[in-house]
Amino acid sequence: MKNKRRMIPSLSSNSVFLGVLLAIVGGFLDAYTFVSRDGVFANAQTGNMVLLGIRAAQGEWKETVRFIPPILAFILGVLVAETVKIPRVRAIVYSYRRFVLIMECIVLFIVGLLPESVPNMVVTVCIAFVSSMQISTFNKLDKWNYNSTVTTGNLRTATQAAYSAIVERDQEAKNQFKEFISIILCFLLGALTGTYLTMHIGDRAIWIASALLIISILLYHSHKGYFRRSKKAMKLDER
């Protein structure tokens, strides 16, 4: 059993490979909701805020309303993500980060099962909720802050790192640039893939994002196991 576990890479919450997987999911989901769900973003609440302001300024109040639920769902997701970090709650869920990934995976799978008659707003709200949980829970790339679902801040950080690497010959900045440019490119890859698959497969394309999350769940701290172990079992492993 131990040998089999060693064959599976074990990723920490701030590992670049896990960040790459989550960035692909982030880009995929924004493309999915924008292409198939009334041009509303699930992750980029800045875009929704801007669109809300534009519609409000033009007096298109019915159009304005559709941007509000995703924003509220995003806020709720952040609150839930913070709640599962409380020690008493963490003791129940075992690994709160894995719990967030599992919850996101399940929600996305269910969204793919929903019939076309379900209002687009329901789908967008569900995705905004779990996406905000992902943002709040996985926000470190190596030792730097990053965002797996919005790329503006990542682009700024990558540019600053490139400047330091070239002008100041900073090796750490060079490594930072490589990691952040990987996240940015994978976010773009996710957006391209999400757009293409949504246009050709339809609503069930979201299952691709769910599959990527399954991979993330399996790799996240796989060396620690996927279930809570008794103290007796932990002592046996130490021998």
N, C-alpha and C positions, 0 to 999 in steps of 0.2 A: 504493500500500500504506500509506504514511504517513497519507494522508487518511482511509482506512478505519479505521485505528487510533484516530485522533483522534475519530471518531464514537462510539467505545465508551468509556464512563466508565472511568477508571482509579482503582481504590480501593486505599488503603493498608490495612495490617492494623489500624490504629486508627480507621478512618473510621466515622462513625455509620451510614452506609447498609449497610456490610458487617456491622456489629454488629446492625443490625435484621434482616438476612437470617439470621444465625446464631442470634439470639434466637428467631425463628419456628421454626427447625429444632429448637432446644433444647426449647421448649414442646411442639412436635409429637411429638418422640420420647418424652418422658415420658408424655404422654397415650396414645400408641400402645402402649407396653409395659404401662402400668397397665390399660388397657381390654382388650387382647387377650392379654396374657402374664402371667396369674396375679397381677395386682395388685402387680407388682414394678416399681420405678422404674429407669430406665436411667441417669439423670443425678443425681437427688437421692439421693445416698448417705446423707445425714442421715436421710431417710425410711426407707431400708433398715436403717440402724443402729437406729432407734427400733423398727421392726417386728421386727427380730431380737431386740432386748432384751425386747419384750413377749412374743413367742412363747417365748423361753427362760424367762422368769419364770413363764409358765403351764405350763411343762413340755412344750410341744409341739415336741419336738426335730426331728421330720420336717419341720415347717413352718419351723423355724429354719434348717435347712440351705439352703433355696432362696434365702435372702438373702445367703449368703456368696459364691458365685461372682461376682455382679455387682460386689461390693466389691473382690474380688481383681482382676477384669478392669479395673476403674477404676484401680487402683494400677498395673497393668501398662501401661495406656495412657499414664499420666503418665510412667513410666520411658522408654517408647519415644519420647514427644514430646521429652523432655530429651536423649535419645541423638541424635536427628536434628539437634539444634542444635550438636553437636560439629563444629568446622571441617572435619575430614576427611570426615565424613558429608555435611555441607552441600555440599562440593565435588562430591559425586556426584549428589545429588538436585536441584542447581541452586537451587531455591527450596523450602526446607523447609516453609514455611507452605502453599504451593500443594500440595506433596506430601501434607500432612496432609489438606487438603480433598479431594484426589483419592482418597486412601485411604478416607476416610469415605464419600464418594459411592459408591465401588465396593462397599464392605461393605453399605451400605444397599440398593443395587440387588440384590445377591445375596440378602439377607434376604427381599426381596419375592418372589424366585423359589422359596424353600424351600417344600416341601409342608407341609400342616397336621400331618402325622405327625411332623415334626421337633419335639423337645421344646422347650417355651417357654424353658427355661433356656439353650439354645444361642443363641437369638435375643437374649435379654436380655444375655447375656455379650458377644456381638458388638457390640451397640449401646453398652453401657457402655464397652467398650474404645475405640471410635472417638470417643465423646462426651468422654471424659476427655482424649483427644488434642486435641480442639477447645478445651476449657477451658484446657489448659496452653499452647496455642500462641497463641490469640487472647484476651488478657486485658487489653487496653488500649482504652479508649474515649476518643478524643482523647488527653488526657494523664493520664487517671484510670484506676485499676484497676476492672475490672468482671467480671462472669461472664455468659456467653452462654447457660448452661444451667440456672442456679439463680438465683432472683430475690431471695432474702432480703437478701443484701448490697447488691444494687442498690436495693432499697426503702429500706434504711437510708440509703444515700448520697443518694438523691433527697430524702428527708425532711430530712436535714441541710442539703442545698443549698437547699431551699425555705425553711427557717428563716433561713439567712444572707441569702437574696435578699430576704425580706420585712422582717426585723428590722434587718439591717445594710446593706441597700440594695447588696448586693454583686452587680455585673453578671456577674462570672465565675461565681458561684454560680447565678445565673439561667440562664446557658447550660448549666451542668452539670445543673441540674434538668431542663431541656428534653430534653437528650440521654438522661438516665437514665430519664425517664418514658416516652420513646419506646421504649427497650429493654424496659421492664416491660410496656407495653401490647402490644408485638409478641410477647413471650413468652406473654402471656395469649391473644393471637390464635392463636398456634401451638398452644396447648393446646386451645382451642375447635375449631380446624380439625382437629387431629389426632383428637380424640374423635369429631367428626361423621363424618369420612371413614372412620375405622377401623370405626365402627359400620355404615356403609352400603356401603363397598367391601370391607372385610376387610383381610387381611394385606398386600395390594398397595398399600394407601394409603401405605405408607412410601416409595413411589417419588416422591411429592410432595416429601418432604423431600430426596430425592436430586436432584430437579430444581432445587430451590432452591440446593443446593450446586454444581450445574453452573453456575448463574448467578454464584455467588460466585467460582468458579474462573476463569470468563471475564473477570470484572471486576477480579480481584485483580492489581494492577500490570500491567494489559494493555499499558501503554506500553512496558514492558520486554520484551515478547514472551513467548512460552510455551516457547521452547526456548533452550538455551544457544547463544550465538553465538561465533564465532571472534573473536579479537582483531582480525583483518583487517576483519571485517564491522563491528565496533564503531568502528574508526577511520574507515571510510567514512561511517558515520552521523554522525560528528562534523563532517564537512566541510560 
